Amino acid sequence: MQEKAKQIIVDYFNSHNIKNHKITQNDVYVVWFCKTLQNWKVLATTNIADGMYYEITHNGDKNETYVDVYKKWENFCVNN
């Protein structure tokens, strides 16, 4: 499951990267993974400093996998 998600990210990155930089599964890091029954979700990023974040969700009932790609705009602290 995680390997499938990593390959989806590699394929997406390599087909959309405008700087012609290619990555492999070794460049993808799974941040969070969850499996419930036949469904699973992976949150991942790469070692490329482009601020991209990937959410891969598999719907086992339909045997479909969905990909959400996000761009991190900023990170800041809010004091409580």
mmCIF file of the N, C-alpha and C atoms, coordinates in Angstrom:
data_MODEL
# 
_entry.id   MODEL 
# 
loop_
_atom_site.group_PDB 
_atom_site.id 
_atom_site.type_symbol 
_atom_site.label_atom_id 
_atom_site.label_alt_id 
_atom_site.label_comp_id 
_atom_site.label_asym_id 
_atom_site.label_entity_id 
_atom_site.label_seq_id 
_atom_site.pdbx_PDB_ins_code 
_atom_site.Cartn_x 
_atom_site.Cartn_y 
_atom_site.Cartn_z 
_atom_site.occupancy 
_atom_site.B_iso_or_equiv 
_atom_site.pdbx_formal_charge 
_atom_site.auth_seq_id 
_atom_site.auth_comp_id 
_atom_site.auth_asym_id 
_atom_site.auth_atom_id 
_atom_site.pdbx_PDB_model_num 
ATOM 1   N N  . MET A 1 1  ? 0.816   -1.193 0.000   1.00 0.00 ? 1  MET A N  1 
ATOM 2   C CA . MET A 1 1  ? 0.000   0.000  0.000   1.00 0.00 ? 1  MET A CA 1 
ATOM 3   C C  . MET A 1 1  ? 0.860   1.258  0.000   1.00 0.00 ? 1  MET A C  1 
ATOM 4   N N  . GLN A 1 2  ? 1.831   1.313  0.926   1.00 0.00 ? 2  GLN A N  1 
ATOM 5   C CA . GLN A 1 2  ? 2.699   2.487  0.982   1.00 0.00 ? 2  GLN A CA 1 
ATOM 6   C C  . GLN A 1 2  ? 3.580   2.552  -0.256  1.00 0.00 ? 2  GLN A C  1 
ATOM 7   N N  . GLU A 1 3  ? 4.028   1.395  -0.738  1.00 0.00 ? 3  GLU A N  1 
ATOM 8   C CA . GLU A 1 3  ? 4.854   1.387  -1.954  1.00 0.00 ? 3  GLU A CA 1 
ATOM 9   C C  . GLU A 1 3  ? 4.042   1.857  -3.160  1.00 0.00 ? 3  GLU A C  1 
ATOM 10  N N  . LYS A 1 4  ? 2.766   1.440  -3.224  1.00 0.00 ? 4  LYS A N  1 
ATOM 11  C CA . LYS A 1 4  ? 1.905   1.892  -4.316  1.00 0.00 ? 4  LYS A CA 1 
ATOM 12  C C  . LYS A 1 4  ? 1.738   3.406  -4.252  1.00 0.00 ? 4  LYS A C  1 
ATOM 13  N N  . ALA A 1 5  ? 1.506   3.937  -3.050  1.00 0.00 ? 5  ALA A N  1 
ATOM 14  C CA . ALA A 1 5  ? 1.353   5.386  -2.881  1.00 0.00 ? 5  ALA A CA 1 
ATOM 15  C C  . ALA A 1 5  ? 2.629   6.111  -3.286  1.00 0.00 ? 5  ALA A C  1 
ATOM 16  N N  . LYS A 1 6  ? 3.779   5.589  -2.861  1.00 0.00 ? 6  LYS A N  1 
ATOM 17  C CA . LYS A 1 6  ? 5.059   6.214  -3.230  1.00 0.00 ? 6  LYS A CA 1 
ATOM 18  C C  . LYS A 1 6  ? 5.223   6.245  -4.745  1.00 0.00 ? 6  LYS A C  1 
ATOM 19  N N  . GLN A 1 7  ? 4.859   5.147  -5.420  1.00 0.00 ? 7  GLN A N  1 
ATOM 20  C CA . GLN A 1 7  ? 5.017   5.106  -6.876  1.00 0.00 ? 7  GLN A CA 1 
ATOM 21  C C  . GLN A 1 7  ? 4.090   6.093  -7.565  1.00 0.00 ? 7  GLN A C  1 
ATOM 22  N N  . ILE A 1 8  ? 2.888   6.256  -7.030  1.00 0.00 ? 8  ILE A N  1 
ATOM 23  C CA . ILE A 1 8  ? 1.959   7.252  -7.582  1.00 0.00 ? 8  ILE A CA 1 
ATOM 24  C C  . ILE A 1 8  ? 2.579   8.645  -7.489  1.00 0.00 ? 8  ILE A C  1 
ATOM 25  N N  . ILE A 1 9  ? 3.196   8.946  -6.351  1.00 0.00 ? 9  ILE A N  1 
ATOM 26  C CA . ILE A 1 9  ? 3.827   10.254 -6.154  1.00 0.00 ? 9  ILE A CA 1 
ATOM 27  C C  . ILE A 1 9  ? 5.013   10.418 -7.091  1.00 0.00 ? 9  ILE A C  1 
ATOM 28  N N  . VAL A 1 10 ? 5.842   9.393  -7.222  1.00 0.00 ? 10 VAL A N  1 
ATOM 29  C CA . VAL A 1 10 ? 6.991   9.439  -8.143  1.00 0.00 ? 10 VAL A CA 1 
ATOM 30  C C  . VAL A 1 10 ? 6.508   9.711  -9.564  1.00 0.00 ? 10 VAL A C  1 
ATOM 31  N N  . ASP A 1 11 ? 5.503   8.978  -10.004 1.00 0.00 ? 11 ASP A N  1 
ATOM 32  C CA . ASP A 1 11 ? 4.988   9.151  -11.369 1.00 0.00 ? 11 ASP A CA 1 
ATOM 33  C C  . ASP A 1 11 ? 4.431   10.559 -11.564 1.00 0.00 ? 11 ASP A C  1 
ATOM 34  N N  . TYR A 1 12 ? 3.675   11.055 -10.568 1.00 0.00 ? 12 TYR A N  1 
ATOM 35  C CA . TYR A 1 12 ? 3.125   12.399 -10.669 1.00 0.00 ? 12 TYR A CA 1 
ATOM 36  C C  . TYR A 1 12 ? 4.241   13.439 -10.721 1.00 0.00 ? 12 TYR A C  1 
ATOM 37  N N  . PHE A 1 13 ? 5.174   13.351 -9.788  1.00 0.00 ? 13 PHE A N  1 
ATOM 38  C CA . PHE A 1 13 ? 6.262   14.323 -9.714  1.00 0.00 ? 13 PHE A CA 1 
ATOM 39  C C  . PHE A 1 13 ? 7.066   14.334 -11.005 1.00 0.00 ? 13 PHE A C  1 
ATOM 40  N N  . ASN A 1 14 ? 7.461   13.162 -11.464 1.00 0.00 ? 14 ASN A N  1 
ATOM 41  C CA . ASN A 1 14 ? 8.309   13.079 -12.654 1.00 0.00 ? 14 ASN A CA 1 
ATOM 42  C C  . ASN A 1 14 ? 7.609   13.552 -13.923 1.00 0.00 ? 14 ASN A C  1 
ATOM 43  N N  . SER A 1 15 ? 6.284   13.479 -13.964 1.00 0.00 ? 15 SER A N  1 
ATOM 44  C CA . SER A 1 15 ? 5.575   13.942 -15.159 1.00 0.00 ? 15 SER A CA 1 
ATOM 45  C C  . SER A 1 15 ? 5.185   15.423 -15.080 1.00 0.00 ? 15 SER A C  1 
ATOM 46  N N  . HIS A 1 16 ? 5.279   16.043 -13.877 1.00 0.00 ? 16 HIS A N  1 
ATOM 47  C CA . HIS A 1 16 ? 4.881   17.440 -13.715 1.00 0.00 ? 16 HIS A CA 1 
ATOM 48  C C  . HIS A 1 16 ? 6.019   18.386 -13.345 1.00 0.00 ? 16 HIS A C  1 
ATOM 49  N N  . ASN A 1 17 ? 7.197   17.885 -13.124 1.00 0.00 ? 17 ASN A N  1 
ATOM 50  C CA . ASN A 1 17 ? 8.300   18.726 -12.661 1.00 0.00 ? 17 ASN A CA 1 
ATOM 51  C C  . ASN A 1 17 ? 8.871   19.520 -13.824 1.00 0.00 ? 17 ASN A C  1 
ATOM 52  N N  . ILE A 1 18 ? 8.834   20.842 -13.712 1.00 0.00 ? 18 ILE A N  1 
ATOM 53  C CA . ILE A 1 18 ? 9.289   21.699 -14.813 1.00 0.00 ? 18 ILE A CA 1 
ATOM 54  C C  . ILE A 1 18 ? 10.806  21.844 -14.865 1.00 0.00 ? 18 ILE A C  1 
ATOM 55  N N  . LYS A 1 19 ? 11.496  21.481 -13.792 1.00 0.00 ? 19 LYS A N  1 
ATOM 56  C CA . LYS A 1 19 ? 12.958  21.589 -13.791 1.00 0.00 ? 19 LYS A CA 1 
ATOM 57  C C  . LYS A 1 19 ? 13.628  20.306 -14.262 1.00 0.00 ? 19 LYS A C  1 
ATOM 58  N N  . ASN A 1 20 ? 12.832  19.345 -14.735 1.00 0.00 ? 20 ASN A N  1 
ATOM 59  C CA . ASN A 1 20 ? 13.334  18.064 -15.229 1.00 0.00 ? 20 ASN A CA 1 
ATOM 60  C C  . ASN A 1 20 ? 14.127  17.292 -14.191 1.00 0.00 ? 20 ASN A C  1 
ATOM 61  N N  . HIS A 1 21 ? 13.837  17.496 -12.929 1.00 0.00 ? 21 HIS A N  1 
ATOM 62  C CA . HIS A 1 21 ? 14.445  16.720 -11.860 1.00 0.00 ? 21 HIS A CA 1 
ATOM 63  C C  . HIS A 1 21 ? 13.601  15.476 -11.657 1.00 0.00 ? 21 HIS A C  1 
ATOM 64  N N  . LYS A 1 22 ? 14.217  14.313 -11.654 1.00 0.00 ? 22 LYS A N  1 
ATOM 65  C CA . LYS A 1 22 ? 13.495  13.057 -11.484 1.00 0.00 ? 22 LYS A CA 1 
ATOM 66  C C  . LYS A 1 22 ? 13.753  12.506 -10.090 1.00 0.00 ? 22 LYS A C  1 
ATOM 67  N N  . ILE A 1 23 ? 12.709  11.892 -9.501  1.00 0.00 ? 23 ILE A N  1 
ATOM 68  C CA . ILE A 1 23 ? 12.852  11.273 -8.187  1.00 0.00 ? 23 ILE A CA 1 
ATOM 69  C C  . ILE A 1 23 ? 12.542  9.783  -8.283  1.00 0.00 ? 23 ILE A C  1 
ATOM 70  N N  . THR A 1 24 ? 12.890  9.058  -7.223  1.00 0.00 ? 24 THR A N  1 
ATOM 71  C CA . THR A 1 24 ? 12.556  7.643  -7.088  1.00 0.00 ? 24 THR A CA 1 
ATOM 72  C C  . THR A 1 24 ? 11.780  7.470  -5.788  1.00 0.00 ? 24 THR A C  1 
ATOM 73  N N  . GLN A 1 25 ? 11.351  6.257  -5.505  1.00 0.00 ? 25 GLN A N  1 
ATOM 74  C CA . GLN A 1 25 ? 10.637  5.987  -4.262  1.00 0.00 ? 25 GLN A CA 1 
ATOM 75  C C  . GLN A 1 25 ? 11.498  6.292  -3.038  1.00 0.00 ? 25 GLN A C  1 
ATOM 76  N N  . ASN A 1 26 ? 12.811  6.247  -3.178  1.00 0.00 ? 26 ASN A N  1 
ATOM 77  C CA . ASN A 1 26 ? 13.706  6.571  -2.066  1.00 0.00 ? 26 ASN A CA 1 
ATOM 78  C C  . ASN A 1 26 ? 13.631  8.047  -1.681  1.00 0.00 ? 26 ASN A C  1 
ATOM 79  N N  . ASP A 1 27 ? 13.100  8.879  -2.557  1.00 0.00 ? 27 ASP A N  1 
ATOM 80  C CA . ASP A 1 27 ? 12.969  10.313 -2.295  1.00 0.00 ? 27 ASP A CA 1 
ATOM 81  C C  . ASP A 1 27 ? 11.626  10.679 -1.662  1.00 0.00 ? 27 ASP A C  1 
ATOM 82  N N  . VAL A 1 28 ? 10.730  9.705  -1.503  1.00 0.00 ? 28 VAL A N  1 
ATOM 83  C CA . VAL A 1 28 ? 9.390   9.941  -0.962  1.00 0.00 ? 28 VAL A CA 1 
ATOM 84  C C  . VAL A 1 28 ? 9.355   9.461  0.486   1.00 0.00 ? 28 VAL A C  1 
ATOM 85  N N  . TYR A 1 29 ? 8.803   10.305 1.364   1.00 0.00 ? 29 TYR A N  1 
ATOM 86  C CA . TYR A 1 29 ? 8.718   9.990  2.788   1.00 0.00 ? 29 TYR A CA 1 
ATOM 87  C C  . TYR A 1 29 ? 7.262   9.947  3.229   1.00 0.00 ? 29 TYR A C  1 
ATOM 88  N N  . VAL A 1 30 ? 6.861   8.801  3.779   1.00 0.00 ? 30 VAL A N  1 
ATOM 89  C CA . VAL A 1 30 ? 5.517   8.666  4.317   1.00 0.00 ? 30 VAL A CA 1 
ATOM 90  C C  . VAL A 1 30 ? 5.504   9.319  5.694   1.00 0.00 ? 30 VAL A C  1 
ATOM 91  N N  . VAL A 1 31 ? 4.640   10.298 5.866   1.00 0.00 ? 31 VAL A N  1 
ATOM 92  C CA . VAL A 1 31 ? 4.508   11.024 7.125   1.00 0.00 ? 31 VAL A CA 1 
ATOM 93  C C  . VAL A 1 31 ? 3.458   10.348 8.005   1.00 0.00 ? 31 VAL A C  1 
ATOM 94  N N  . TRP A 1 32 ? 2.400   9.835  7.389   1.00 0.00 ? 32 TRP A N  1 
ATOM 95  C CA . TRP A 1 32 ? 1.322   9.207  8.128   1.00 0.00 ? 32 TRP A CA 1 
ATOM 96  C C  . TRP A 1 32 ? 0.654   8.163  7.249   1.00 0.00 ? 32 TRP A C  1 
ATOM 97  N N  . PHE A 1 33 ? 0.257   7.038  7.863   1.00 0.00 ? 33 PHE A N  1 
ATOM 98  C CA . PHE A 1 33 ? -0.419  5.963  7.139   1.00 0.00 ? 33 PHE A CA 1 
ATOM 99  C C  . PHE A 1 33 ? -1.505  5.378  8.026   1.00 0.00 ? 33 PHE A C  1 
ATOM 100 N N  . CYS A 1 34 ? -2.651  5.068  7.424   1.00 0.00 ? 34 CYS A N  1 
ATOM 101 C CA . CYS A 1 34 ? -3.746  4.441  8.162   1.00 0.00 ? 34 CYS A CA 1 
ATOM 102 C C  . CYS A 1 34 ? -4.465  3.480  7.227   1.00 0.00 ? 34 CYS A C  1 
ATOM 103 N N  . LYS A 1 35 ? -4.796  2.301  7.760   1.00 0.00 ? 35 LYS A N  1 
ATOM 104 C CA . LYS A 1 35 ? -5.586  1.320  7.012   1.00 0.00 ? 35 LYS A CA 1 
ATOM 105 C C  . LYS A 1 35 ? -6.753  0.891  7.873   1.00 0.00 ? 35 LYS A C  1 
ATOM 106 N N  . THR A 1 36 ? -7.959  0.973  7.315   1.00 0.00 ? 36 THR A N  1 
ATOM 107 C CA . THR A 1 36 ? -9.163  0.510  7.985   1.00 0.00 ? 36 THR A CA 1 
ATOM 108 C C  . THR A 1 36 ? -9.932  -0.367 7.005   1.00 0.00 ? 36 THR A C  1 
ATOM 109 N N  . LEU A 1 37 ? -10.102 -1.630 7.390   1.00 0.00 ? 37 LEU A N  1 
ATOM 110 C CA . LEU A 1 37 ? -10.737 -2.620 6.518   1.00 0.00 ? 37 LEU A CA 1 
ATOM 111 C C  . LEU A 1 37 ? -10.047 -2.625 5.161   1.00 0.00 ? 37 LEU A C  1 
ATOM 112 N N  . GLN A 1 38 ? -10.764 -2.369 4.074   1.00 0.00 ? 38 GLN A N  1 
ATOM 113 C CA . GLN A 1 38 ? -10.162 -2.399 2.744   1.00 0.00 ? 38 GLN A CA 1 
ATOM 114 C C  . GLN A 1 38 ? -9.702  -1.023 2.268   1.00 0.00 ? 38 GLN A C  1 
ATOM 115 N N  . ASN A 1 39 ? -9.801  -0.004 3.128   1.00 0.00 ? 39 ASN A N  1 
ATOM 116 C CA . ASN A 1 39 ? -9.435  1.366  2.755   1.00 0.00 ? 39 ASN A CA 1 
ATOM 117 C C  . ASN A 1 39 ? -8.117  1.762  3.408   1.00 0.00 ? 39 ASN A C  1 
ATOM 118 N N  . TRP A 1 40 ? -7.373  2.672  2.749   1.00 0.00 ? 40 TRP A N  1 
ATOM 119 C CA . TRP A 1 40 ? -6.141  3.181  3.343   1.00 0.00 ? 40 TRP A CA 1 
ATOM 120 C C  . TRP A 1 40 ? -5.859  4.595  2.857   1.00 0.00 ? 40 TRP A C  1 
ATOM 121 N N  . LYS A 1 41 ? -5.027  5.286  3.644   1.00 0.00 ? 41 LYS A N  1 
ATOM 122 C CA . LYS A 1 41 ? -4.646  6.660  3.314   1.00 0.00 ? 41 LYS A CA 1 
ATOM 123 C C  . LYS A 1 41 ? -3.175  6.846  3.662   1.00 0.00 ? 41 LYS A C  1 
ATOM 124 N N  . VAL A 1 42 ? -2.452  7.562  2.797   1.00 0.00 ? 42 VAL A N  1 
ATOM 125 C CA . VAL A 1 42 ? -1.044  7.902  2.999   1.00 0.00 ? 42 VAL A CA 1 
ATOM 126 C C  . VAL A 1 42 ? -0.891  9.409  2.847   1.00 0.00 ? 42 VAL A C  1 
ATOM 127 N N  . LEU A 1 43 ? -0.228  10.035 3.809   1.00 0.00 ? 43 LEU A N  1 
ATOM 128 C CA . LEU A 1 43 ? 0.198   11.427 3.682   1.00 0.00 ? 43 LEU A CA 1 
ATOM 129 C C  . LEU A 1 43 ? 1.703   11.384 3.516   1.00 0.00 ? 43 LEU A C  1 
ATOM 130 N N  . ALA A 1 44 ? 2.212   12.048 2.489   1.00 0.00 ? 44 ALA A N  1 
ATOM 131 C CA . ALA A 1 44 ? 3.639   11.936 2.182   1.00 0.00 ? 44 ALA A CA 1 
ATOM 132 C C  . ALA A 1 44 ? 4.175   13.217 1.563   1.00 0.00 ? 44 ALA A C  1 
ATOM 133 N N  . THR A 1 45 ? 5.494   13.295 1.536   1.00 0.00 ? 45 THR A N  1 
ATOM 134 C CA . THR A 1 45 ? 6.190   14.394 0.886   1.00 0.00 ? 45 THR A CA 1 
ATOM 135 C C  . THR A 1 45 ? 7.475   13.835 0.287   1.00 0.00 ? 45 THR A C  1 
ATOM 136 N N  . THR A 1 46 ? 8.247   14.692 -0.351  1.00 0.00 ? 46 THR A N  1 
ATOM 137 C CA . THR A 1 46 ? 9.527   14.257 -0.926  1.00 0.00 ? 46 THR A CA 1 
ATOM 138 C C  . THR A 1 46 ? 10.658  15.051 -0.283  1.00 0.00 ? 46 THR A C  1 
ATOM 139 N N  . ASN A 1 47 ? 11.876  14.662 -0.600  1.00 0.00 ? 47 ASN A N  1 
ATOM 140 C CA . ASN A 1 47 ? 13.035  15.400 -0.094  1.00 0.00 ? 47 ASN A CA 1 
ATOM 141 C C  . ASN A 1 47 ? 13.370  16.614 -0.964  1.00 0.00 ? 47 ASN A C  1 
ATOM 142 N N  . ILE A 1 48 ? 12.523  16.930 -1.920  1.00 0.00 ? 48 ILE A N  1 
ATOM 143 C CA . ILE A 1 48 ? 12.692  18.115 -2.759  1.00 0.00 ? 48 ILE A CA 1 
ATOM 144 C C  . ILE A 1 48 ? 12.083  19.309 -2.025  1.00 0.00 ? 48 ILE A C  1 
ATOM 145 N N  . ALA A 1 49 ? 12.805  20.386 -1.921  1.00 0.00 ? 49 ALA A N  1 
ATOM 146 C CA . ALA A 1 49 ? 12.355  21.568 -1.173  1.00 0.00 ? 49 ALA A CA 1 
ATOM 147 C C  . ALA A 1 49 ? 11.407  22.422 -2.023  1.00 0.00 ? 49 ALA A C  1 
ATOM 148 N N  . ASP A 1 50 ? 10.259  21.826 -2.395  1.00 0.00 ? 50 ASP A N  1 
ATOM 149 C CA . ASP A 1 50 ? 9.288   22.559 -3.209  1.00 0.00 ? 50 ASP A CA 1 
ATOM 150 C C  . ASP A 1 50 ? 7.986   22.822 -2.470  1.00 0.00 ? 50 ASP A C  1 
ATOM 151 N N  . GLY A 1 51 ? 7.893   22.383 -1.205  1.00 0.00 ? 51 GLY A N  1 
ATOM 152 C CA . GLY A 1 51 ? 6.710   22.625 -0.398  1.00 0.00 ? 51 GLY A CA 1 
ATOM 153 C C  . GLY A 1 51 ? 5.499   21.794 -0.764  1.00 0.00 ? 51 GLY A C  1 
ATOM 154 N N  . MET A 1 52 ? 5.672   20.774 -1.588  1.00 0.00 ? 52 MET A N  1 
ATOM 155 C CA . MET A 1 52 ? 4.535   19.953 -2.013  1.00 0.00 ? 52 MET A CA 1 
ATOM 156 C C  . MET A 1 52 ? 4.247   18.860 -0.991  1.00 0.00 ? 52 MET A C  1 
ATOM 157 N N  . TYR A 1 53 ? 2.955   18.551 -0.853  1.00 0.00 ? 53 TYR A N  1 
ATOM 158 C CA . TYR A 1 53 ? 2.489   17.534 0.082   1.00 0.00 ? 53 TYR A CA 1 
ATOM 159 C C  . TYR A 1 53 ? 1.434   16.700 -0.634  1.00 0.00 ? 53 TYR A C  1 
ATOM 160 N N  . TYR A 1 54 ? 1.445   15.402 -0.436  1.00 0.00 ? 54 TYR A N  1 
ATOM 161 C CA . TYR A 1 54 ? 0.586   14.493 -1.187  1.00 0.00 ? 54 TYR A CA 1 
ATOM 162 C C  . TYR A 1 54 ? -0.291  13.676 -0.247  1.00 0.00 ? 54 TYR A C  1 
ATOM 163 N N  . GLU A 1 55 ? -1.563  13.545 -0.607  1.00 0.00 ? 55 GLU A N  1 
ATOM 164 C CA . GLU A 1 55 ? -2.508  12.717 0.139   1.00 0.00 ? 55 GLU A CA 1 
ATOM 165 C C  . GLU A 1 55 ? -3.066  11.684 -0.830  1.00 0.00 ? 55 GLU A C  1 
ATOM 166 N N  . ILE A 1 56 ? -2.795  10.413 -0.561  1.00 0.00 ? 56 ILE A N  1 
ATOM 167 C CA . ILE A 1 56 ? -3.252  9.321  -1.411  1.00 0.00 ? 56 ILE A CA 1 
ATOM 168 C C  . ILE A 1 56 ? -4.297  8.541  -0.618  1.00 0.00 ? 56 ILE A C  1 
ATOM 169 N N  . THR A 1 57 ? -5.512  8.412  -1.150  1.00 0.00 ? 57 THR A N  1 
ATOM 170 C CA . THR A 1 57 ? -6.598  7.715  -0.477  1.00 0.00 ? 57 THR A CA 1 
ATOM 171 C C  . THR A 1 57 ? -7.103  6.592  -1.369  1.00 0.00 ? 57 THR A C  1 
ATOM 172 N N  . HIS A 1 58 ? -7.159  5.378  -0.811  1.00 0.00 ? 58 HIS A N  1 
ATOM 173 C CA . HIS A 1 58 ? -7.661  4.224  -1.576  1.00 0.00 ? 58 HIS A CA 1 
ATOM 174 C C  . HIS A 1 58 ? -9.024  3.813  -1.044  1.00 0.00 ? 58 HIS A C  1 
ATOM 175 N N  . ASN A 1 59 ? -10.015 3.760  -1.937  1.00 0.00 ? 59 ASN A N  1 
ATOM 176 C CA . ASN A 1 59 ? -11.358 3.299  -1.621  1.00 0.00 ? 59 ASN A CA 1 
ATOM 177 C C  . ASN A 1 59 ? -11.442 1.841  -2.068  1.00 0.00 ? 59 ASN A C  1 
ATOM 178 N N  . GLY A 1 60 ? -11.354 0.931  -1.110  1.00 0.00 ? 60 GLY A N  1 
ATOM 179 C CA . GLY A 1 60 ? -11.355 -0.488 -1.425  1.00 0.00 ? 60 GLY A CA 1 
ATOM 180 C C  . GLY A 1 60 ? -12.676 -0.994 -1.975  1.00 0.00 ? 60 GLY A C  1 
ATOM 181 N N  . ASP A 1 61 ? -13.796 -0.353 -1.619  1.00 0.00 ? 61 ASP A N  1 
ATOM 182 C CA . ASP A 1 61 ? -15.100 -0.774 -2.136  1.00 0.00 ? 61 ASP A CA 1 
ATOM 183 C C  . ASP A 1 61 ? -15.178 -0.590 -3.652  1.00 0.00 ? 61 ASP A C  1 
ATOM 184 N N  . LYS A 1 62 ? -14.613 0.504  -4.141  1.00 0.00 ? 62 LYS A N  1 
ATOM 185 C CA . LYS A 1 62 ? -14.652 0.805  -5.576  1.00 0.00 ? 62 LYS A CA 1 
ATOM 186 C C  . LYS A 1 62 ? -13.343 0.457  -6.274  1.00 0.00 ? 62 LYS A C  1 
ATOM 187 N N  . ASN A 1 63 ? -12.320 0.061  -5.497  1.00 0.00 ? 63 ASN A N  1 
ATOM 188 C CA . ASN A 1 63 ? -10.978 -0.197 -6.023  1.00 0.00 ? 63 ASN A CA 1 
ATOM 189 C C  . ASN A 1 63 ? -10.473 1.019  -6.810  1.00 0.00 ? 63 ASN A C  1 
ATOM 190 N N  . GLU A 1 64 ? -10.646 2.208  -6.189  1.00 0.00 ? 64 GLU A N  1 
ATOM 191 C CA . GLU A 1 64 ? -10.189 3.470  -6.770  1.00 0.00 ? 64 GLU A CA 1 
ATOM 192 C C  . GLU A 1 64 ? -9.231  4.135  -5.802  1.00 0.00 ? 64 GLU A C  1 
ATOM 193 N N  . THR A 1 65 ? -8.239  4.813  -6.358  1.00 0.00 ? 65 THR A N  1 
ATOM 194 C CA . THR A 1 65 ? -7.273  5.545  -5.552  1.00 0.00 ? 65 THR A CA 1 
ATOM 195 C C  . THR A 1 65 ? -7.306  7.006  -5.971  1.00 0.00 ? 65 THR A C  1 
ATOM 196 N N  . TYR A 1 66 ? -7.419  7.900  -4.976  1.00 0.00 ? 66 TYR A N  1 
ATOM 197 C CA . TYR A 1 66 ? -7.536  9.334  -5.231  1.00 0.00 ? 66 TYR A CA 1 
ATOM 198 C C  . TYR A 1 66 ? -6.255  10.031 -4.778  1.00 0.00 ? 66 TYR A C  1 
ATOM 199 N N  . VAL A 1 67 ? -5.854  11.035 -5.522  1.00 0.00 ? 67 VAL A N  1 
ATOM 200 C CA . VAL A 1 67 ? -4.629  11.773 -5.227  1.00 0.00 ? 67 VAL A CA 1 
ATOM 201 C C  . VAL A 1 67 ? -4.963  13.245 -5.035  1.00 0.00 ? 67 VAL A C  1 
ATOM 202 N N  . ASP A 1 68 ? -4.558  13.794 -3.888  1.00 0.00 ? 68 ASP A N  1 
ATOM 203 C CA . ASP A 1 68 ? -4.659  15.229 -3.631  1.00 0.00 ? 68 ASP A CA 1 
ATOM 204 C C  . ASP A 1 68 ? -3.238  15.764 -3.491  1.00 0.00 ? 68 ASP A C  1 
ATOM 205 N N  . VAL A 1 69 ? -2.954  16.849 -4.184  1.00 0.00 ? 69 VAL A N  1 
ATOM 206 C CA . VAL A 1 69 ? -1.626  17.453 -4.151  1.00 0.00 ? 69 VAL A CA 1 
ATOM 207 C C  . VAL A 1 69 ? -1.767  18.860 -3.590  1.00 0.00 ? 69 VAL A C  1 
ATOM 208 N N  . TYR A 1 70 ? -0.970  19.148 -2.561  1.00 0.00 ? 70 TYR A N  1 
ATOM 209 C CA . TYR A 1 70 ? -1.052  20.434 -1.867  1.00 0.00 ? 70 TYR A CA 1 
ATOM 210 C C  . TYR A 1 70 ? 0.289   21.149 -1.913  1.00 0.00 ? 70 TYR A C  1 
ATOM 211 N N  . LYS A 1 71 ? 0.247   22.451 -1.835  1.00 0.00 ? 71 LYS A N  1 
ATOM 212 C CA . LYS A 1 71 ? 1.454   23.277 -1.750  1.00 0.00 ? 71 LYS A CA 1 
ATOM 213 C C  . LYS A 1 71 ? 1.456   23.978 -0.396  1.00 0.00 ? 71 LYS A C  1 
ATOM 214 N N  . LYS A 1 72 ? 2.516   23.821 0.343   1.00 0.00 ? 72 LYS A N  1 
ATOM 215 C CA . LYS A 1 72 ? 2.662   24.494 1.632   1.00 0.00 ? 72 LYS A CA 1 
ATOM 216 C C  . LYS A 1 72 ? 3.087   25.932 1.371   1.00 0.00 ? 72 LYS A C  1 
ATOM 217 N N  . TRP A 1 73 ? 2.270   26.865 1.824   1.00 0.00 ? 73 TRP A N  1 
ATOM 218 C CA . TRP A 1 73 ? 2.562   28.270 1.585   1.00 0.00 ? 73 TRP A CA 1 
ATOM 219 C C  . TRP A 1 73 ? 3.409   28.864 2.689   1.00 0.00 ? 73 TRP A C  1 
ATOM 220 N N  . GLU A 1 74 ? 3.118   28.516 3.928   1.00 0.00 ? 74 GLU A N  1 
ATOM 221 C CA . GLU A 1 74 ? 3.934   29.039 5.019   1.00 0.00 ? 74 GLU A CA 1 
ATOM 222 C C  . GLU A 1 74 ? 3.669   28.229 6.290   1.00 0.00 ? 74 GLU A C  1 
ATOM 223 N N  . ASN A 1 75 ? 4.535   28.418 7.250   1.00 0.00 ? 75 ASN A N  1 
ATOM 224 C CA . ASN A 1 75 ? 4.428   27.769 8.541   1.00 0.00 ? 75 ASN A CA 1 
ATOM 225 C C  . ASN A 1 75 ? 4.753   28.817 9.585   1.00 0.00 ? 75 ASN A C  1 
ATOM 226 N N  . PHE A 1 76 ? 3.821   29.045 10.539  1.00 0.00 ? 76 PHE A N  1 
ATOM 227 C CA . PHE A 1 76 ? 4.082   30.043 11.564  1.00 0.00 ? 76 PHE A CA 1 
ATOM 228 C C  . PHE A 1 76 ? 3.459   29.612 12.874  1.00 0.00 ? 76 PHE A C  1 
ATOM 229 N N  . CYS A 1 77 ? 3.914   30.208 13.962  1.00 0.00 ? 77 CYS A N  1 
ATOM 230 C CA . CYS A 1 77 ? 3.482   29.879 15.302  1.00 0.00 ? 77 CYS A CA 1 
ATOM 231 C C  . CYS A 1 77 ? 2.442   30.902 15.775  1.00 0.00 ? 77 CYS A C  1 
ATOM 232 N N  . VAL A 1 78 ? 1.415   30.427 16.428  1.00 0.00 ? 78 VAL A N  1 
ATOM 233 C CA . VAL A 1 78 ? 0.426   31.297 17.064  1.00 0.00 ? 78 VAL A CA 1 
ATOM 234 C C  . VAL A 1 78 ? 0.504   31.042 18.553  1.00 0.00 ? 78 VAL A C  1 
ATOM 235 N N  . ASN A 1 79 ? 0.859   32.056 19.319  1.00 0.00 ? 79 ASN A N  1 
ATOM 236 C CA . ASN A 1 79 ? 0.943   31.906 20.759  1.00 0.00 ? 79 ASN A CA 1 
ATOM 237 C C  . ASN A 1 79 ? -0.451  31.889 21.375  1.00 0.00 ? 79 ASN A C  1 
ATOM 238 N N  . ASN A 1 80 ? -0.671  30.950 22.258  1.00 0.00 ? 80 ASN A N  1 
ATOM 239 C CA . ASN A 1 80 ? -1.997  30.809 22.904  1.00 0.00 ? 80 ASN A CA 1 
ATOM 240 C C  . ASN A 1 80 ? -2.056  31.588 24.186  1.00 0.00 ? 80 ASN A C  1 
# 
